Amino acid sequence: MRPPTASPTPSARIAQLSTWQVFRAPLLIGLVAAAGLAFGLLGDGLWDGLCWLGLSIPILLSLIYGAGWRAGFKSVAQGAQSEARDAPH
């Protein structure tokens, strides 16, 4: 049997976030992507490099945090399975 954890549940944590805290990261990622698109329209050479950089950052963030999200999901599922196994019948 596991002792109860002191950390709040994810839903309780989400309820504590302000609107700015929720939308800050998506807004910044969107601005970086929009800047990358604008750089692609401005010219060649350095502008193309900035375009690639600006459009690559959202993709890289999606891959990094998407993999972490899936790993977290797997650990939560494994924890639920072990709790079900440890529960008295």
N, C-alpha and C positions, 0 to 999 in steps of 0.2 A: 504494500500500500504506500502511496506517495503522500508526502505532506502537502498541504495546500500551498500554492504559490502566492507570493505577495504582490506580483506584478498585475496590473489591471488587464482586463481582457481587451482584445483589439478593438471591439466596438466601443468600449469605454474610452479608450485612447483617442479614437477618431472623433468622438463627441467633444473633446477638449480643444480641438484644433480650430483656429480662426479661419475665415475665408481666405485671407492672404497666405496663411501657411499651407492651405490645401492647394491653391492655384499658383503659387510662386514658381515651383519647378516646371510645370507644364507651360506656363507663360514664357519663362526664360528659354526653354527648349524651342518653343514656337518662334520666338524672336531670333534665335540663332539660325533656325531653318529659313526664315524669311530673309534674313541678311544673306545667307548663302545663295538663295534664289536671286536676290538683287545683285550680288557680286557676279553671278553668271551672266547677267544682262549688260554689265558695265564694259566689258572688254575681254581681251585675251591676255595670256601670260600670267602675271601675278593674280589677276582677277579670277582666272580659272582655278588657280590653286586655292584661293580663298573660298570659292564656290564649293569645291570638293570638301574642304575642311568644314565649312558651315553645314553642308548636307550630310556629312559623315558622323558628326557628333550625335545627332538624335538616334541614328542607327546603332552606333556603339553603345549609347546609354540603354537603348532597348535590349540589346543583347546582354549587357552586363547585368542589369537589374532584372531582366526577364529570367535569366538563369538563376539568379539568387532567389527570385520569387518561387520558381519551381522547386528549388532545393528546400526552401522553407516550407512549402506545401507538403513535400515528401516527409520532412521531419515531423510535421504536425500529424500527418496520417499515421506514421509509425508510432508516435506517442499515443494516439487514440487506440491503435491496435494493442499496444502493450498494456494500456489501462484496462481494456476490455478483457485481456487475458488474465490480469491480476485481480479483477473484481471477483468477490465471492459469489458463488452460484447458488 
